[in-house]
Each structure stands twice: as C-alpha cells, then as structure tokens.
Amino acid sequence: MKYSILAATVALGLACADSASASAAQYETYSVDLHFGYGLRALVAHSPAGYAQAQRDADRAEGARHVGLGPLTIVTVAVDNSTGMAKQIRWVAPANTVAVVNIH
C-alpha cells in the first residue's frame, strides 16, 4: 500500500513539474532602449493562452512600476501576435511625447 501511494505521489509531482515548465515559455520577451533613459519591454505571444500569460505578467510588472517597486522608466506591454495584428505604443511624458513604437 505504501508503494502505491508513493508511486502516485511521485507521478503527480512529475506531472505538475512538467506542466509548470511547459507554461513558462509561452511568449518571447523583447527589450528596447529608447536612448532617453526610457525603455520598453514587449511580451510577444503567439497563441491565445500565451497572450493571457503575457498579459498577466505585464500587468504584474506595471503594477509594481506604478507603486515604485520596479524600474520607473521601463514600460512592459503584452502583444498578441496570434492574430497578426500590429500594436502601437505611445509613451507620453508630461511635457511631450517621448516615443511611439510600432510592434508587428
């Protein structure tokens, strides 16, 4: 009885570890230095599930940035590349437009 419980526990643990590692790489990360002290980090996903994960990670990074826990000059955005749509990001400072970035 002990061996069957131990085998089931090990199998469940391996299944969970395998699914966690597979979900970790659902999007690609690109970083751009805008040469004015600002930066952009784009999380580009190629599937709806990958986009959902990228959106959660981007929201988490932006939340930390807004409360001062992350770099204040690096913006993180999620981009859904599964539909082939482009996204334009405009970063506007109080004085003027800092950058306009097109992601295809």
Buried (B, 14 or more C-beta within 10 A) or exposed (E): EEEEEEEEEEEEEEEEEEEEEEEEEBBBEEEBEBEEEBBBBBBBBBEEEBBBBBBEBBEEBBEEBEEEEBBEBBBBBBBBBBEEEEBEBEBEEEEEEBBEBEBE
